[in-house]
Amino acid sequence: MWTTVFVSGITLGSFYTLVALGFALIFGVTHTFNLAHGELIVLAGYVAYWLWKTYGVSFLFTFPAAVLVALTVCLLLQRLFSRLKEPLELNSIVMSFGVAILLQNGMLFFFSGDYRLIRVPTFNQGLHFKTLYLSYGQLTLLALSLVVIGLLYLLMRHTYLGKALRATIQDREAAALAGINVSGMGLLAFAIGAILIGLAGPLYGSVHYLYPAAGLQATLLAITITIFSGVGRIRGLILGGWILGFAESGAVVLLGASWRELVGAVMLITLLALRPQGILEREK
């Protein structure tokens, strides 16, 4: 039983980290609160589903199209956010909420309200290791999530652009004084965030049902894990994703599937009450 919880927790947690990465990066660099994050992931999932179902495109080959659509929409969203005035966080919440409603109704118009799932036949097969069973779906989800997280970590820690992004996250004014193009970093953050969203979308559509209002769950996941980690901490995002993944997996095994969302909500409320600065941040 506990091996199942461990495998499921690692897999779900890594995927949840991937879902949250784009949101955390955009928020950290631009200070804009994108409530349409989940809708963008669902939109990318719908693009993958449409190509897979209508034209028989292989699941892995749907990723480039999903990334392209997410990149286009996110860059348009960045243009809207760049016109906002102070208070930036509050105004971005209002604007992105409107964008989320617009995207929901657009997806309802084009794809209807039916529940859809990308069912890759080989994903149900797997490998047996004594009491442990790993499906190819779990392995694909885990491998792709960890590869993308690892590549982003290398970008943020070992390149000039990554250092410039981290400096902008820590202090926008100081970064500008040091000669960093802060507005350019904002555009770069949206571009990287869009790529992460486009990669998360098809994976989301293969493990969760797609329907127009499904983005709310993804947005809440992203917000919860970002609060867990503290802004700009990829290691914290990974840890937060794993904690949430283990908690949900344990709740499903011990209490039943209906308790999964409640466990995540309780963890978020508890963290906000006890550690609002994040699990890795020191109190000032």
C-alpha positions as semicolon CSV with decimal commas, in nm:
position;residue;x (nm);y (nm);z (nm)
1;M;0,000;0,000;0,000
2;W;0,269;0,248;0,103
3;T;0,477;0,175;-0,207
4;T;0,172;0,276;-0,411
5;V;0,138;0,596;-0,210
6;F;0,510;0,669;-0,259
7;V;0,507;0,615;-0,636
8;S;0,181;0,802;-0,682
9;G;0,302;1,085;-0,459
10;I;0,630;1,132;-0,647
11;T;0,454;1,117;-0,984
12;L;0,170;1,351;-0,890
13;G;0,404;1,583;-0,700
14;S;0,642;1,620;-0,995
15;F;0,351;1,690;-1,226
16;Y;0,202;1,942;-0,983
17;T;0,539;2,118;-0,974
18;L;0,533;2,142;-1,352
19;V;0,181;2,287;-1,336
20;A;0,293;2,549;-1,084
21;L;0,625;2,648;-1,243
22;G;0,483;2,881;-1,508
23;F;0,257;3,057;-1,259
24;A;0,535;3,102;-1,002
25;L;0,784;3,234;-1,257
26;I;0,545;3,488;-1,408
27;F;0,427;3,606;-1,068
28;G;0,779;3,633;-0,931
29;V;0,918;3,836;-1,220
30;T;0,620;4,056;-1,311
31;H;0,419;4,063;-0,984
32;T;0,105;3,986;-1,186
33;F;-0,139;3,732;-1,044
34;N;-0,261;3,523;-1,337
35;L;-0,592;3,360;-1,244
36;A;-0,623;3,235;-1,603
37;H;-0,325;3,001;-1,555
38;G;-0,539;2,690;-1,522
39;E;-0,753;2,782;-1,822
40;L;-0,438;2,815;-2,034
41;I;-0,328;2,466;-1,928
42;V;-0,672;2,326;-2,014
43;L;-0,663;2,507;-2,350
44;A;-0,326;2,345;-2,428
45;G;-0,478;2,011;-2,326
46;Y;-0,772;2,066;-2,560
47;V;-0,533;2,143;-2,848
48;A;-0,352;1,814;-2,782
49;Y;-0,683;1,626;-2,753
50;W;-0,813;1,776;-3,079
51;L;-0,499;1,676;-3,273
52;W;-0,490;1,332;-3,115
53;K;-0,860;1,256;-3,158
54;T;-0,934;1,423;-3,492
55;Y;-0,614;1,364;-3,689
56;G;-0,462;1,070;-3,504
57;V;-0,146;1,262;-3,415
58;S;0,082;1,075;-3,175
59;F;0,054;1,204;-2,818
60;L;0,416;1,318;-2,802
61;F;0,380;1,514;-3,128
62;T;0,092;1,719;-2,987
63;F;0,328;1,905;-2,753
64;P;0,471;2,150;-3,013
65;A;0,121;2,266;-3,116
66;A;0,013;2,302;-2,753
67;V;0,325;2,508;-2,676
68;L;0,265;2,730;-2,982
69;V;-0,096;2,804;-2,882
70;A;0,000;2,869;-2,519
71;L;0,286;3,096;-2,629
72;T;0,057;3,300;-2,855
73;V;-0,210;3,349;-2,588
74;C;0,044;3,424;-2,312
75;L;0,223;3,689;-2,517
76;L;-0,111;3,857;-2,586
77;L;-0,185;3,836;-2,214
78;Q;0,155;3,991;-2,139
79;R;0,066;4,289;-2,358
80;L;-0,253;4,336;-2,156
81;F;-0,072;4,306;-1,824
82;S;0,196;4,554;-1,934
83;R;-0,071;4,825;-1,962
84;L;-0,193;4,782;-1,605
85;K;-0,138;5,056;-1,346
86;E;-0,072;5,026;-0,973
87;P;-0,183;4,842;-0,763
88;L;-0,051;4,585;-1,009
89;E;-0,139;4,270;-0,814
90;L;-0,502;4,370;-0,759
91;N;-0,556;4,491;-1,116
92;S;-0,397;4,176;-1,257
93;I;-0,636;3,960;-1,049
94;V;-0,936;4,147;-1,192
95;M;-0,809;4,134;-1,551
96;S;-0,699;3,771;-1,542
97;F;-1,032;3,669;-1,387
98;G;-1,205;3,822;-1,689
99;V;-0,962;3,644;-1,923
100;A;-1,033;3,315;-1,744
101;I;-1,408;3,357;-1,796
102;L;-1,348;3,445;-2,161
103;L;-1,134;3,135;-2,214
104;Q;-1,385;2,913;-2,035
105;N;-1,668;3,030;-2,259
106;G;-1,451;3,000;-2,569
107;M;-1,364;2,639;-2,481
108;L;-1,731;2,571;-2,405
109;F;-1,826;2,703;-2,750
110;F;-1,563;2,508;-2,944
111;F;-1,542;2,186;-2,743
112;S;-1,880;2,174;-2,559
113;G;-1,910;2,081;-2,191
114;D;-1,839;1,710;-2,237
115;Y;-1,566;1,548;-2,031
116;R;-1,273;1,442;-2,247
117;L;-0,957;1,246;-2,174
118;I;-0,652;1,167;-2,386
119;R;-0,648;0,788;-2,355
120;V;-0,310;0,663;-2,475
121;P;-0,346;0,280;-2,492
122;T;0,013;0,205;-2,388
123;F;-0,024;0,421;-2,076
124;N;-0,233;0,148;-1,912
125;Q;0,044;-0,109;-1,951
126;G;0,341;-0,110;-1,720
127;L;0,620;-0,278;-1,529
128;H;0,592;-0,505;-1,224
129;F;0,854;-0,503;-0,948
130;K;0,733;-0,751;-0,683
131;T;0,464;-0,548;-0,500
132;L;0,533;-0,233;-0,700
133;Y;0,355;-0,157;-1,028
134;L;0,458;0,133;-1,254
135;S;0,236;0,212;-1,551
136;Y;0,389;0,362;-1,864
137;G;0,159;0,659;-1,808
138;Q;0,315;0,721;-1,467
139;L;0,666;0,679;-1,606
140;T;0,596;0,922;-1,891
141;L;0,442;1,176;-1,656
142;L;0,731;1,149;-1,411
143;A;1,007;1,152;-1,672
144;L;0,876;1,450;-1,871
145;S;0,802;1,649;-1,556
146;L;1,148;1,590;-1,408
147;V;1,326;1,665;-1,738
148;V;1,144;1,997;-1,779
149;I;1,200;2,091;-1,412
150;G;1,569;1,999;-1,443
151;L;1,616;2,206;-1,758
152;L;1,451;2,508;-1,598
153;Y;1,668;2,466;-1,287
154;L;1,982;2,465;-1,504
155;L;1,858;2,774;-1,689
156;M;1,785;2,963;-1,368
157;R;2,106;2,864;-1,185
158;H;2,373;2,846;-1,454
159;T;2,295;3,102;-1,726
160;Y;2,306;3,481;-1,740
161;L;1,936;3,498;-1,829
162;G;1,852;3,282;-1,530
163;K;2,055;3,499;-1,296
164;A;1,888;3,810;-1,441
165;L;1,547;3,653;-1,385
166;R;1,634;3,563;-1,025
167;A;1,765;3,913;-0,962
168;T;1,440;4,059;-1,096
169;I;1,239;3,828;-0,872
170;Q;1,438;3,934;-0,566
171;D;1,433;4,311;-0,627
172;R;1,306;4,476;-0,944
173;E;1,447;4,821;-0,862
174;A;1,794;4,690;-0,775
175;A;1,795;4,475;-1,089
176;A;1,712;4,779;-1,303
177;L;1,990;4,980;-1,137
178;A;2,231;4,694;-1,215
179;G;2,149;4,731;-1,586
180;I;1,901;4,447;-1,624
181;N;1,615;4,511;-1,866
182;V;1,329;4,447;-1,624
183;S;1,054;4,477;-1,887
184;G;1,246;4,236;-2,109
185;M;1,271;3,992;-1,818
186;G;0,893;4,017;-1,782
187;L;0,846;3,925;-2,148
188;L;1,095;3,638;-2,110
189;A;0,912;3,513;-1,800
190;F;0,583;3,503;-1,990
191;A;0,751;3,321;-2,281
192;I;0,908;3,057;-2,053
193;G;0,585;3,032;-1,855
194;A;0,394;2,975;-2,180
195;I;0,629;2,693;-2,280
196;L;0,579;2,531;-1,939
197;I;0,201;2,570;-1,972
198;G;0,210;2,417;-2,321
199;L;0,406;2,118;-2,192
200;A;0,179;2,072;-1,891
201;G;-0,143;2,088;-2,096
202;P;-0,122;1,754;-2,283
203;L;0,000;1,580;-1,968
204;Y;-0,292;1,730;-1,777
205;G;-0,531;1,603;-2,044
206;S;-0,390;1,252;-2,009
207;V;-0,442;1,227;-1,630
208;H;-0,741;1,459;-1,568
209;Y;-1,067;1,500;-1,755
210;L;-1,079;1,810;-1,974
211;Y;-1,387;2,032;-1,951
212;P;-1,418;2,412;-1,976
213;A;-1,419;2,477;-1,598
214;A;-1,134;2,234;-1,520
215;G;-0,883;2,518;-1,506
216;L;-0,990;2,620;-1,157
217;Q;-0,830;2,308;-1,008
218;A;-0,501;2,371;-1,191
219;T;-0,497;2,736;-1,082
220;L;-0,555;2,641;-0,717
221;L;-0,276;2,384;-0,741
222;A;-0,038;2,646;-0,879
223;I;-0,129;2,901;-0,610
224;T;-0,100;2,644;-0,330
225;I;0,244;2,518;-0,437
226;T;0,373;2,872;-0,500
227;I;0,272;2,970;-0,147
228;F;0,432;2,650;-0,017
229;S;0,766;2,727;-0,178
230;G;0,804;3,103;-0,161
231;V;0,847;3,298;-0,484
232;G;1,150;3,214;-0,698
233;R;1,253;2,887;-0,530
234;I;1,249;2,593;-0,770
235;R;1,363;2,352;-0,498
236;G;1,079;2,478;-0,284
237;L;0,835;2,425;-0,570
238;I;0,952;2,065;-0,606
239;L;0,924;2,007;-0,232
240;G;0,580;2,171;-0,221
241;G;0,459;1,963;-0,515
242;W;0,582;1,641;-0,355
243;I;0,426;1,726;-0,018
244;L;0,091;1,792;-0,187
245;G;0,126;1,479;-0,403
246;F;0,202;1,257;-0,102
247;A;-0,081;1,411;0,100
248;E;-0,336;1,358;-0,177
249;S;-0,215;1,004;-0,252
250;G;-0,230;0,911;0,115
251;A;-0,579;1,061;0,145
252;V;-0,702;0,860;-0,154
253;V;-0,564;0,533;-0,013
254;L;-0,671;0,587;0,349
255;L;-0,990;0,792;0,317
256;G;-1,111;0,766;-0,043
257;A;-1,084;0,973;-0,361
258;S;-1,349;1,222;-0,248
259;W;-1,111;1,353;0,023
260;R;-0,829;1,452;-0,213
261;E;-0,933;1,812;-0,283
262;L;-1,025;1,869;0,082
263;V;-0,676;1,765;0,196
264;G;-0,517;2,016;-0,043
265;A;-0,747;2,293;0,077
266;V;-0,676;2,219;0,444
267;M;-0,301;2,221;0,377
268;L;-0,327;2,559;0,203
269;I;-0,526;2,717;0,487
270;T;-0,288;2,573;0,748
271;L;0,017;2,702;0,563
272;L;-0,132;3,049;0,523
273;A;-0,198;3,057;0,897
274;L;0,136;2,917;1,015
275;R;0,394;2,980;0,739
276;P;0,265;3,250;0,503
277;Q;0,622;3,327;0,390
278;G;0,667;2,971;0,254
279;I;0,822;2,652;0,387
280;L;1,178;2,747;0,293
281;E;1,166;3,116;0,377
282;R;1,297;3,243;0,708
283;E;1,086;3,473;0,915
284;K;1,207;3,832;0,911
